[in-house]
């Protein structure tokens, strides 16, 4: 009701009668379920600097991943992602002492474009990383001017070069775990060139003959697709993944590359629409829904009727639901197309996994 009340005089609020909404039944009667296409014309106008279109809250960023689904983010939406996605993941890593003994390998897309309206466009987590530019080069392996360069055709080479040049890496972070697999496969294929560039140096790095010879010794005895991460970076004990909703069978290949002593932090359900859950434990795709930054509705997976939606307090253990959100960034009753399985509770709040992970989760719990 706070979101509805404060946005009643926006264009969207006037169009859908927000001033006449006094309870949840009114909200569902006046405001339709929406998809991304319903917002395209609004998003274009907001990007040009128009205000009070979808929300009264200030828009400061357009979140997108690989140029897909440009979604407006208000200051409050950005703050929620910062608190529950960015900071919470690093808190878990720090709690297990994964931040103190080495550098961080950053494979998050940091390219950010600034519009004439002064709003930025790009990966939200990349924007959060680059805003902390004052300590970037002391923390991250890949320099900010390299990681943030737009439209680089050699970015995979540069990522591999800087990653191999630094033996003291304790943490890796990536948008999608496939990016780390891609990097490791690139190293397997191109390690002779990379080792030579490290030995003799180039415009990007200083020469290091010892590190180059160490890499040659490792790679000459390595079999493609087998354990590699601990061989190249003995101190890398943790990988933070921002795409818990995209895990698939190929994730087992990354586990093989990493061996048994590398842990994973699945930071939660984070999409261009917002951050909806946050990490609890190491090596656990189960995350807890965030109750104070989004209004949730849930459509039971086997229910054909869109009118029989549930709220956060009505979810049942062991059942699956489609996630529908009303956010602090101007999305109303938005169908995320994410299907969740409720697997437990953290205090009174449901914990969930994305539905296609349920069999793997149950296997892990039983073992």
Secondary structure in CASP SS format (residue, H / E / C, confidence):
PFRMAT SS
TARGET T0000
AUTHOR 0000-0000-0000
METHOD secondary structure of the structure
MODEL  1
X C 1.00
X H 1.00
X H 1.00
X H 1.00
X H 1.00
X H 1.00
X C 1.00
X C 1.00
X C 1.00
X C 1.00
X H 1.00
X H 1.00
X H 1.00
X H 1.00
X H 1.00
X C 1.00
X C 1.00
X H 1.00
X H 1.00
X H 1.00
X C 1.00
X C 1.00
X C 1.00
X H 1.00
X H 1.00
X H 1.00
X H 1.00
X H 1.00
X H 1.00
X H 1.00
X C 1.00
X C 1.00
X C 1.00
X E 1.00
X C 1.00
X H 1.00
X H 1.00
X H 1.00
X H 1.00
X H 1.00
X H 1.00
X H 1.00
X H 1.00
X H 1.00
X H 1.00
X H 1.00
X H 1.00
X C 1.00
X C 1.00
X C 1.00
X C 1.00
X C 1.00
X C 1.00
X C 1.00
X C 1.00
X C 1.00
X C 1.00
X C 1.00
X E 1.00
X E 1.00
X E 1.00
X E 1.00
X E 1.00
X E 1.00
X E 1.00
X C 1.00
X C 1.00
X E 1.00
X E 1.00
X E 1.00
X E 1.00
X E 1.00
X E 1.00
X E 1.00
X H 1.00
X H 1.00
X H 1.00
X H 1.00
X H 1.00
X H 1.00
X H 1.00
X H 1.00
X H 1.00
X H 1.00
X H 1.00
X H 1.00
X H 1.00
X H 1.00
X H 1.00
X H 1.00
X H 1.00
X H 1.00
X H 1.00
X H 1.00
X H 1.00
X C 1.00
X C 1.00
X C 1.00
X C 1.00
X C 1.00
X C 1.00
X C 1.00
X E 1.00
X E 1.00
X E 1.00
X E 1.00
X E 1.00
X C 1.00
X C 1.00
X C 1.00
X C 1.00
X E 1.00
X E 1.00
X E 1.00
X C 1.00
X C 1.00
X C 1.00
X C 1.00
X C 1.00
X E 1.00
X E 1.00
X E 1.00
X C 1.00
X H 1.00
X H 1.00
X H 1.00
X H 1.00
X H 1.00
X H 1.00
X H 1.00
X H 1.00
X C 1.00
X H 1.00
X H 1.00
X H 1.00
X H 1.00
X H 1.00
X H 1.00
X H 1.00
X E 1.00
X C 1.00
X C 1.00
X C 1.00
X H 1.00
X H 1.00
X H 1.00
X H 1.00
X C 1.00
X C 1.00
X C 1.00
X C 1.00
X C 1.00
X C 1.00
X C 1.00
X H 1.00
X H 1.00
X H 1.00
X H 1.00
X H 1.00
X H 1.00
X H 1.00
X H 1.00
X H 1.00
X H 1.00
X H 1.00
X C 1.00
X C 1.00
X C 1.00
X E 1.00
X E 1.00
X E 1.00
X E 1.00
X E 1.00
X E 1.00
X C 1.00
X C 1.00
X H 1.00
X H 1.00
X H 1.00
X H 1.00
X H 1.00
X H 1.00
X H 1.00
X H 1.00
X H 1.00
X H 1.00
X H 1.00
X H 1.00
X H 1.00
X H 1.00
X H 1.00
X H 1.00
X H 1.00
X H 1.00
X H 1.00
X H 1.00
X H 1.00
X H 1.00
X H 1.00
X H 1.00
X C 1.00
X C 1.00
X C 1.00
X C 1.00
X C 1.00
X C 1.00
X C 1.00
X C 1.00
X H 1.00
X H 1.00
X H 1.00
X H 1.00
X H 1.00
X H 1.00
X H 1.00
X H 1.00
X H 1.00
X H 1.00
X H 1.00
X H 1.00
X C 1.00
X C 1.00
X C 1.00
X C 1.00
X C 1.00
X C 1.00
X C 1.00
X C 1.00
X H 1.00
X H 1.00
X H 1.00
X H 1.00
X C 1.00
X C 1.00
X C 1.00
X C 1.00
X C 1.00
X E 1.00
X E 1.00
X E 1.00
X E 1.00
X C 1.00
X C 1.00
X H 1.00
X H 1.00
X H 1.00
X C 1.00
X C 1.00
X C 1.00
X C 1.00
X H 1.00
X H 1.00
X H 1.00
X H 1.00
X H 1.00
X H 1.00
X H 1.00
X H 1.00
X C 1.00
X C 1.00
X C 1.00
X C 1.00
X E 1.00
X E 1.00
X E 1.00
X E 1.00
X C 1.00
X C 1.00
X C 1.00
X E 1.00
X E 1.00
X C 1.00
X C 1.00
X E 1.00
X E 1.00
X C 1.00
X E 1.00
X E 1.00
X E 1.00
X C 1.00
X C 1.00
X C 1.00
X C 1.00
X C 1.00
X C 1.00
X C 1.00
X E 1.00
X E 1.00
X E 1.00
X C 1.00
X C 1.00
X C 1.00
X C 1.00
X E 1.00
X E 1.00
X E 1.00
X E 1.00
X E 1.00
X E 1.00
X E 1.00
X C 1.00
X C 1.00
X C 1.00
X C 1.00
X C 1.00
X C 1.00
X C 1.00
X C 1.00
X E 1.00
X E 1.00
X C 1.00
X H 1.00
X H 1.00
X H 1.00
X C 1.00
X C 1.00
X C 1.00
X C 1.00
X C 1.00
X E 1.00
X E 1.00
X E 1.00
X E 1.00
X E 1.00
X E 1.00
X E 1.00
X E 1.00
X C 1.00
X C 1.00
X C 1.00
X C 1.00
X C 1.00
X C 1.00
X E 1.00
X E 1.00
X E 1.00
X E 1.00
X E 1.00
X E 1.00
X E 1.00
X E 1.00
X E 1.00
X E 1.00
X E 1.00
X E 1.00
X E 1.00
X C 1.00
X C 1.00
X E 1.00
X E 1.00
X E 1.00
X E 1.00
X E 1.00
X E 1.00
X H 1.00
X H 1.00
X H 1.00
X H 1.00
X H 1.00
X H 1.00
X H 1.00
X H 1.00
X H 1.00
X H 1.00
X H 1.00
X H 1.00
X C 1.00
END
